[in-house]
């Protein structure tokens, strides 16, 4: 097995959640930076990370890191990489994304173009050819510049890992699956506790919670680019990782997970999404307005992504909506509430002061994860 440094990007502000996930898989963390965690692993780690990690967007193999302040230095640095260790003669290779922060080289299109030329020059000498057909499997490259330090990585994932394969139907402003999973993992919720989302939309929070409860790996219902990289990862390694994940599933559990929405058509979509995820029997979806939010049991969890203007035609309705949300939360006996929103008057209108408030970027939108933890339930006495 080959030892790699693997890069896992995530939402800004949620690096600690991803770090814990990686460590739970048994891998050593080598670096934690804003928006990404790097860890040590082999070919098996590539498979297991893609299949099992809930909070990263993709898994990349770091192939090089070097300094470059000119395009000549960038060209030579990329040309010096032993690309033949990754890309076969018929491989299709390109720079799918380049980004630059606080660096002298700042044009993504120029970085992409020069990097591709350098890769071609490097492989021409190895494969003794002037032309590459690029008819084989895909090997996309991603390049990141930070303060003139260049990181070159090979994307093993393809479509972002938030695309679990179950959400074919979405509401107007859905929260991503990876972000929903990370927010649930930030709370003390576990499968023995009630979980309700009163603005469930297409069902992402309840579905992610149900998948966690049943120990269903998020990547079991999709494919990954590197599954075709038999020159790097044997097919059996993928099969073994899939078998391991399948053996961990336990859908014969009892949970109380509920999702409400005022839109009956989107509740229908949520039920279909849950069915595609294999957890429809673990979630109770219901068309229900916020005004009817109630639950007879104590010590439950409310986790939700309420409207915050981007999907409301009239922002004037937000104060009344958040006031009602606060009232409904207070009516629940000894519950904990967790609310992600970009609406900056949320605490004021809810009439509640959050114990914690974490800033998180949901795409380009700056949001706040307000945390209102309730009392812990009494410990059960052993008979």
C-alpha positions as CSV (number, residue, x, y, z in Angstrom):
1,X,0.0,0.0,0.0
2,X,1.2,3.5,-0.8
3,X,1.2,6.2,1.9
4,X,-0.6,9.4,0.8
5,X,-1.5,12.7,2.3
6,X,-5.2,13.1,1.7
7,X,-7.0,16.4,1.6
8,X,-10.6,16.7,2.7
9,X,-12.3,20.1,2.3
10,X,-15.3,21.2,4.4
11,X,-17.5,24.2,5.2
12,X,-15.5,27.0,7.0
13,X,-16.1,26.7,10.7
14,X,-16.7,22.9,10.7
15,X,-13.1,21.6,10.5
16,X,-13.3,20.2,14.0
17,X,-16.3,18.0,13.1
18,X,-14.5,16.6,10.0
19,X,-11.3,16.0,12.1
20,X,-13.3,13.9,14.6
21,X,-14.9,11.9,11.7
22,X,-11.5,11.1,10.2
23,X,-10.0,10.1,13.5
24,X,-13.0,7.9,14.1
25,X,-12.1,6.1,10.9
26,X,-8.7,5.5,12.4
27,X,-6.5,7.9,10.4
28,X,-3.8,10.3,11.5
29,X,-4.4,14.0,11.0
30,X,-1.5,15.8,9.6
31,X,-2.9,19.4,9.3
32,X,-6.0,21.4,10.0
33,X,-6.5,24.6,8.0
34,X,-9.4,26.9,7.3
35,X,-11.9,24.8,5.2
36,X,-9.9,21.6,5.0
37,X,-8.3,18.8,6.9
38,X,-5.3,16.8,5.7
39,X,-4.7,13.2,6.9
40,X,-2.5,10.2,6.2
41,X,-3.8,7.2,4.5
42,X,-3.3,4.6,1.8
43,X,-5.5,3.3,-1.1
44,X,-7.9,1.8,1.3
45,X,-8.2,5.1,3.1
46,X,-9.2,6.8,-0.2
47,X,-12.1,4.3,-0.5
48,X,-13.2,4.3,3.1
49,X,-13.1,8.1,3.3
50,X,-15.2,8.6,0.2
51,X,-17.8,6.1,1.4
52,X,-18.0,6.9,5.1
53,X,-17.2,10.6,5.7
54,X,-20.4,12.7,6.1
55,X,-19.0,16.2,6.4
56,X,-16.4,16.6,3.6
57,X,-17.0,17.7,0.0
58,X,-14.4,15.4,-1.6
59,X,-11.2,13.4,-1.0
60,X,-8.1,14.5,-2.9
61,X,-4.6,12.9,-3.1
62,X,-2.0,15.6,-2.5
63,X,0.7,15.1,-5.2
64,X,2.9,18.1,-4.5
65,X,3.4,21.3,-2.6
66,X,6.0,23.9,-3.5
67,X,6.5,27.7,-3.7
68,X,5.8,29.7,-6.8
69,X,5.8,33.5,-7.3
70,X,6.1,33.4,-11.1
71,X,4.4,31.4,-13.8
72,X,7.8,29.9,-14.8
73,X,8.1,28.5,-11.2
74,X,4.6,27.2,-11.4
75,X,5.3,25.5,-14.7
76,X,8.6,23.9,-13.5
77,X,7.1,22.8,-10.2
78,X,4.2,21.0,-11.9
79,X,6.4,19.6,-14.6
80,X,8.7,18.0,-11.9
81,X,5.8,15.9,-10.5
82,X,6.0,12.2,-11.4
83,X,2.6,12.3,-13.1
84,X,3.1,8.8,-14.6
85,X,2.5,7.4,-11.1
86,X,-1.1,8.6,-11.3
87,X,-2.0,9.2,-14.9
88,X,-1.8,6.4,-17.6
89,X,-1.0,7.1,-21.2
90,X,-4.7,7.2,-22.3
91,X,-5.9,9.1,-19.2
92,X,-7.9,12.2,-19.5
93,X,-6.3,14.9,-17.4
94,X,-7.1,18.6,-16.8
95,X,-7.1,21.2,-14.0
96,X,-10.7,21.3,-13.0
97,X,-10.3,24.1,-10.5
98,X,-7.6,26.6,-9.4
99,X,-7.9,29.1,-6.6
100,X,-5.5,31.7,-5.2
101,X,-5.5,33.6,-1.9
102,X,-2.9,36.2,-1.0
103,X,-0.6,35.0,-3.8
104,X,1.3,36.8,-6.6
105,X,-0.2,34.4,-9.1
106,X,-4.0,35.1,-8.9
107,X,-5.6,34.3,-12.3
108,X,-7.4,30.9,-12.1
109,X,-7.6,30.5,-15.9
110,X,-3.9,31.2,-16.3
111,X,-3.0,28.8,-13.5
112,X,-5.1,26.1,-15.1
113,X,-3.7,26.7,-18.6
114,X,0.0,26.7,-17.5
115,X,-0.5,23.7,-15.2
116,X,-2.0,21.6,-18.1
117,X,0.9,22.5,-20.4
118,X,3.4,21.5,-17.7
119,X,1.6,18.2,-17.2
120,X,1.7,17.5,-20.9
121,X,5.4,18.2,-21.1
122,X,6.1,16.0,-18.1
123,X,4.2,13.0,-19.6
124,X,5.5,13.5,-23.2
125,X,8.9,12.5,-22.0
126,X,7.7,9.5,-20.1
127,X,5.3,8.1,-22.7
128,X,7.4,9.2,-25.7
129,X,4.6,10.8,-27.5
130,X,3.7,14.3,-28.8
131,X,-0.1,13.8,-28.6
132,X,-2.4,12.3,-25.9
133,X,-5.7,10.9,-27.1
134,X,-7.1,11.2,-23.5
135,X,-9.8,8.5,-24.3
136,X,-9.4,6.7,-20.9
137,X,-10.5,7.4,-17.4
138,X,-10.7,10.9,-15.9
139,X,-8.0,12.3,-13.6
140,X,-9.0,15.8,-12.6
141,X,-6.5,18.0,-10.9
142,X,-7.1,20.8,-8.4
143,X,-4.6,23.5,-7.6
144,X,-4.7,25.8,-4.5
145,X,-2.4,28.8,-3.9
146,X,-2.1,30.2,-0.4
147,X,0.5,32.9,0.2
148,X,2.5,31.7,-2.8
149,X,2.5,28.1,-1.7
150,X,1.1,25.8,-4.4
151,X,-0.8,22.6,-3.4
152,X,-1.5,20.2,-6.3
153,X,-4.1,17.5,-5.7
154,X,-5.8,14.7,-7.6
155,X,-9.6,14.6,-7.1
156,X,-10.7,11.0,-6.4
157,X,-14.4,11.9,-5.8
158,X,-15.9,13.5,-8.9
159,X,-19.3,14.9,-8.1
160,X,-19.2,16.5,-4.6
161,X,-19.8,14.1,-1.7
162,X,-22.9,16.1,-0.7
163,X,-24.6,14.4,-3.6
164,X,-25.5,11.2,-1.7
165,X,-27.7,9.9,-4.5
166,X,-31.0,10.2,-2.5
167,X,-32.0,13.8,-3.0
168,X,-33.4,13.9,-6.5
169,X,-36.2,16.3,-5.4
170,X,-35.3,19.5,-3.5
171,X,-37.1,22.5,-2.0
172,X,-36.3,26.1,-3.0
173,X,-33.5,26.7,-0.6
174,X,-32.1,23.3,0.5
175,X,-29.3,22.9,3.0
176,X,-26.5,20.7,1.6
177,X,-26.3,17.1,2.9
178,X,-22.7,17.6,4.2
179,X,-23.6,20.8,6.1
180,X,-26.7,19.2,7.6
181,X,-24.7,16.2,8.8
182,X,-22.0,18.4,10.3
183,X,-24.6,20.5,12.2
184,X,-26.2,17.4,13.6
185,X,-22.8,16.1,14.7
186,X,-22.2,19.5,16.5
187,X,-25.1,18.7,18.8
188,X,-25.4,16.0,21.5
189,X,-28.2,14.3,19.6
190,X,-28.2,10.5,19.4
191,X,-30.7,8.0,18.1
192,X,-32.3,7.5,21.6
193,X,-33.5,11.2,21.5
194,X,-36.4,12.7,19.7
195,X,-35.5,14.9,16.7
196,X,-37.9,17.3,14.9
197,X,-37.4,19.7,12.0
198,X,-40.4,22.0,11.6
199,X,-39.1,23.5,8.3
200,X,-37.9,20.2,6.9
201,X,-38.2,21.1,3.2
202,X,-37.0,18.1,1.1
203,X,-36.0,16.3,4.3
204,X,-32.3,16.7,4.6
205,X,-31.9,17.0,8.4
206,X,-34.3,14.1,9.2
207,X,-32.7,11.9,6.5
208,X,-29.2,12.6,7.5
209,X,-30.1,11.9,11.2
210,X,-31.8,8.7,10.2
211,X,-28.8,7.5,8.2
212,X,-26.6,8.2,11.2
213,X,-28.9,6.3,13.5
214,X,-29.0,3.3,11.2
215,X,-25.2,3.6,10.5
216,X,-25.8,3.9,6.8
217,X,-22.6,5.3,5.1
218,X,-23.4,8.4,3.1
219,X,-21.5,7.2,0.0
220,X,-23.1,3.8,-0.4
221,X,-25.7,5.0,-3.0
222,X,-23.3,6.6,-5.4
223,X,-20.1,6.2,-7.4
224,X,-16.6,7.9,-7.3
225,X,-14.2,8.8,-10.0
226,X,-11.4,6.7,-8.5
227,X,-13.4,3.5,-8.7
228,X,-12.1,3.4,-12.3
229,X,-8.5,4.1,-11.3
230,X,-7.3,0.4,-11.4
231,X,-3.8,1.7,-12.0
232,X,-3.9,3.2,-8.5
233,X,-6.6,1.4,-6.5
234,X,-7.5,-2.2,-7.0
235,X,-11.2,-3.0,-7.6
236,X,-11.1,-5.3,-4.6
237,X,-10.1,-2.5,-2.3
238,X,-13.3,-0.7,-3.2
239,X,-15.4,-3.8,-2.9
240,X,-13.9,-4.5,0.6
241,X,-14.7,-1.0,1.7
242,X,-18.2,-1.2,0.4
243,X,-18.7,-4.6,2.1
244,X,-17.4,-3.2,5.4
245,X,-19.9,-0.3,5.2
246,X,-22.8,-2.6,4.4
247,X,-22.0,-4.9,7.3
248,X,-22.3,-1.9,9.7
249,X,-25.9,-1.0,8.7
250,X,-28.7,-1.6,11.2
251,X,-32.1,-0.5,10.1
252,X,-34.0,-2.5,12.7
253,X,-33.9,0.3,15.2
254,X,-36.5,2.4,16.9
255,X,-36.1,6.1,16.5
256,X,-38.4,9.2,16.8
257,X,-37.4,11.5,13.9
258,X,-40.0,13.8,12.5
259,X,-40.1,16.4,9.7
260,X,-42.8,19.0,9.1
261,X,-43.4,21.5,6.4
262,X,-46.4,23.7,5.4
263,X,-46.0,22.6,1.7
264,X,-47.6,19.3,1.1
265,X,-45.9,18.8,-2.3
266,X,-42.4,19.2,-0.7
267,X,-43.4,16.7,2.1
268,X,-44.2,14.2,-0.7
269,X,-40.7,14.9,-2.2
270,X,-39.1,14.4,1.3
271,X,-40.8,11.0,1.6
272,X,-39.5,10.0,-1.8
273,X,-36.0,11.2,-0.9
274,X,-36.1,9.2,2.4
275,X,-37.2,6.1,0.5
276,X,-34.3,6.5,-1.9
277,X,-32.0,6.8,1.1
278,X,-33.5,3.6,2.6
279,X,-34.8,5.3,5.8
280,X,-38.4,6.1,5.0
281,X,-39.5,3.7,7.8
282,X,-37.5,5.7,10.3
283,X,-39.0,9.1,9.7
284,X,-42.5,10.5,10.2
285,X,-43.1,13.3,7.6
286,X,-46.2,15.5,7.9
287,X,-47.7,18.5,6.3
288,X,-48.0,20.8,9.3
289,X,-47.5,24.6,9.9
290,X,-45.2,26.0,12.5
291,X,-48.2,27.0,14.7
292,X,-48.9,23.3,15.3
293,X,-45.4,22.4,16.4
294,X,-45.8,20.4,19.6
295,X,-44.6,17.1,21.2
296,X,-45.7,15.4,24.4
297,X,-42.3,14.0,25.2
298,X,-39.5,15.7,27.1
299,X,-35.8,16.2,26.3
300,X,-36.2,16.3,22.5
301,X,-34.1,18.1,19.9
302,X,-35.3,20.6,17.3
303,X,-32.8,21.1,14.5
304,X,-33.9,23.3,11.6
305,X,-33.1,25.6,8.7
306,X,-36.0,28.1,8.8
307,X,-36.6,30.7,6.0
308,X,-34.3,33.7,6.2
309,X,-35.3,36.0,3.4
310,X,-33.6,34.3,0.5
311,X,-36.7,32.2,-0.2
312,X,-39.3,34.5,1.2
313,X,-40.9,37.0,-1.3
314,X,-41.5,39.4,1.6
315,X,-38.9,39.7,4.3
316,X,-41.4,41.7,6.3
317,X,-42.8,38.3,7.5
318,X,-39.6,37.2,9.2
319,X,-40.1,38.9,12.6
320,X,-43.5,37.2,13.1
321,X,-42.2,33.9,11.9
322,X,-39.2,33.9,14.3
323,X,-41.3,35.1,17.1
324,X,-43.6,32.2,16.6
325,X,-40.6,29.8,16.4
326,X,-39.4,31.0,19.7
327,X,-42.8,30.6,21.3
328,X,-43.1,27.0,20.0
329,X,-39.7,26.1,21.2
330,X,-40.5,27.4,24.7
331,X,-43.7,25.4,24.7
332,X,-41.7,22.1,24.3
333,X,-40.7,20.6,27.7
334,X,-37.0,20.6,28.4
335,X,-36.0,20.5,24.7
336,X,-32.8,21.6,23.0
337,X,-33.0,23.8,19.8
338,X,-30.5,24.3,17.1
339,X,-31.2,26.9,14.3
340,X,-29.1,27.8,11.3
341,X,-30.1,31.1,9.6
342,X,-28.6,34.2,8.0
343,X,-31.3,36.3,9.6
344,X,-29.4,38.5,12.1
345,X,-32.5,39.4,14.2
346,X,-33.2,35.8,14.9
347,X,-32.4,35.8,18.7
348,X,-34.2,39.1,19.2
349,X,-37.4,38.0,17.4
350,X,-37.3,34.6,19.0
351,X,-37.0,36.1,22.4
352,X,-34.2,33.7,23.2
353,X,-30.5,34.1,23.9
354,X,-28.3,31.4,22.4
355,X,-25.7,29.7,24.6
356,X,-23.5,29.4,21.6
357,X,-23.5,31.1,18.2
358,X,-21.2,29.7,15.5
359,X,-20.6,31.5,12.2
360,X,-20.8,29.2,9.2
361,X,-20.8,29.9,5.5
362,X,-23.6,28.1,3.6
363,X,-22.3,28.5,0.1
364,X,-21.7,32.3,-0.2
365,X,-24.2,33.1,2.5
366,X,-22.9,33.9,6.0
367,X,-25.1,32.1,8.4
368,X,-25.3,31.6,12.2
369,X,-25.8,28.3,14.0
370,X,-27.7,29.3,17.1
371,X,-27.5,26.7,19.9
372,X,-30.1,26.6,22.7
373,X,-29.2,23.4,24.7
374,X,-31.8,22.2,27.1
375,X,-31.4,20.2,30.3
376,X,-30.0,16.7,30.1
377,X,-32.4,13.8,30.8
378,X,-31.9,12.0,34.1
379,X,-29.8,8.9,33.9
380,X,-31.7,5.6,33.9
381,X,-31.2,3.6,37.0
382,X,-29.9,0.1,36.4
383,X,-32.2,-2.6,37.7
